[in-house]
Amino acid sequence: MGRFFFDIYDGVELRDDVGRDMEDGAILRAEALKAVTHLAAAEAEDARETTLVLTVRDEGGNRRLKVRLVCQVEEF
């Protein structure tokens, strides 16, 4: 188990200074995907196009995972 930090970029960088304790591997990946899809759903309500990047760092500052999600809404 380790402490991981979830930094978000959606045009503005929001650095996670608190972090959370969790297992590495599949659990970390699942939490990152859950966080970025939740944020994308909120962003998509107000925008037609959005790109979110979530970067997960460990306690040493090493990047462990990056999730990039592009959402485009086309209304006809």
Buried (B, 14 or more C-beta within 10 A) or exposed (E): EBEBBBBBBBEEEEEBEEBEEBEBEEEBBEBBBEBBBEBBEEBBEEEEEBBBBBBBBBEEEEEBBEBEBEBEEEEE
